[in-house]
Amino acid sequence: MKYTKKLFFSFLSLGLFFNTAAQMKAATQEFYFGEKANAKSGIVLNKAIVYTDNLGYGFDLQSDKDVVFDKKSISAKSPFYFSVKLPEGNYTVEVVLGGNSSGITTVNAESRRLMLREIKTAEKETKSERFIVNVRTAKFDTNNSVRLKPGEISGLNWDDKLTLGFLGTSIVQSIKITPVSKIKTLFIAGDSTVTDQDNEPWGSWGQFFPGYLTTDVVVANYACSGLALSSFKSGNRLEKILYLMQAGDYLFIEFGHNDEKAKGEGKGAWGQYTTLLKEYVTRARTKGGIPVLITPTQRRHFNADGTLNPTHGEFPDAMRKVAQELQVPLIDVTNMTTFMYESWGDELSKKAFVQYPANTFPGQTKALADNTHFGSFGANEVAKCVVQGIRDLGLDIAKNIKPAVPAYNPKNPSKPSDWTVPMSNRFQIAKPDGN
């Protein structure tokens, strides 16, 4: 038995070594754009080059035709994508924005993680902005992999490259990508209300959350549409998180929407749901991690008197009890989203969800009326709830919230008209799993 344990930990250490070594081999990569761009180091692109796996960089998703080259910058009035082949790891990205004309640039990473929001540059003005991105594949240790869904396989979060999306009237001079060998990681486990939604008009709080944090911490969002605590675990997502977790890393856990659908003996809020929550918490702590529980987002279901009808039954209370029993920090998003929706009211709250008339998007012949899944505006409001929850709890990671981020009161949420972030040009009409 002692020999078996020793052998297991030897293989575990070997896997971690190879994972770290792979990232160490990823040298800093620099790309400079423009007809007359020049640089002492890095790669100069004077024309649009299409990404190929062999080349390892270039304009992706058929967006090369949308890019206009100036003397020392590129610009576009529609979204364009630039990809770089990279091994799994964390990377600091520095973009230099601005050019001869004024512009407003929004930058997404991978599956629409909002990294830079509407950065304005005047004529001849240059701005340098930095953010940090987690790049990952499904594989871990020597033999195991996360079981991905078809949408994830065709998406941008789990491939072998970093994809940056530039939206708005964007103007870009250069991109610099630098590997980060050691950084505090905030892992996220959750469902469709948490995951990085790959396509418009869907959005979840996990993909808007990183933009509120400094570059001293990276977010690794393993959430997936349609999953419950049990399927997240059986799909090896928890195993990969624990394989990578270092002492001091965080694990944010939000489930409930799909867990409450399980029927039969031993299921329910006080059965399997409670048992698995305790397992997630205990195993994260064994690795030196810091678990944080997050109650599920409310569905948009109003009573006649304007109050919200709770649809999660005893599941939020079950999570609250686990938090109390095991002394786990808890962010009560169920209560916070209740305040949000009731503040907006029945009609205005539709703007926070995917509610669009027919023919709003290409190929959309029927109206979209989803009361579970958010649009970008609503998802960002939930992200602000989570940020405020971190502050209210006094978690150590609160020091990694950007100083300029204001306090948030879910009883006085933002107005939909305040949200002006441009959409990407990648759409999906089908609802995410788990609706």
Number of C-alpha atoms within 10 A of each C-alpha: 6 7 7 9 10 11 12 12 11 11 14 15 14 14 18 16 12 13 18 16 13 14 18 15 11 18 11 15 16 18 18 24 25 22 17 14 17 15 11 6 10 15 17 18 21 19 15 18 15 18 20 14 12 7 11 14 21 20 23 19 14 11 17 18 12 15 20 16 20 19 14 20 24 25 27 21 17 17 23 24 23 21 23 21 19 25 22 24 20 25 24 19 22 17 20 18 25 29 24 16 12 16 23 19 26 22 22 21 26 24 21 24 27 23 25 18 17 18 16 18 20 14 11 10 14 16 15 12 13 16 22 25 24 19 22 21 17 18 15 21 18 13 7 12 16 20 16 16 13 8 14 18 14 12 15 22 26 21 20 19 21 25 26 24 24 26 25 23 18 27 31 24 24 24 22 17 24 16 22 17 12 12 14 17 22 21 24 23 27 27 30 29 30 31 23 28 30 23 18 18 24 26 29 27 28 29 28 24 24 26 22 19 22 16 20 16 21 23 22 22 24 23 26 26 22 20 22 27 24 15 16 22 17 13 16 19 21 23 18 19 19 20 16 16 20 17 14 18 22 23 27 19 24 25 28 24 25 21 23 18 12 14 9 6 8 12 16 19 21 16 12 17 24 18 15 15 20 18 12 20 22 16 15 22 18 12 16 16 22 21 25 20 24 24 24 25 25 24 22 23 16 15 10 9 6 13 16 20 14 16 13 21 12 15 22 20 14 19 27 19 15 19 21 12 10 11 10 18 20 21 26 19 23 17 16 20 24 20 20 23 27 19 18 19 16 18 8 14 19 21 19 25 25 24 18 17 13 13 12 12 15 12 11 16 12 12 14 19 14 18 17 18 27 27 21 26 25 29 24 24 25 27 22 23 25 21 22 21 21 20 16 12 12 12 14 10 17 17 14 15 21 13 11 7 13 11 11 16 14 21 15 12 19 18 15 16 8 8 12 10 15 17 17 19 14 13 16 16 17 9 16 19 13 18 14
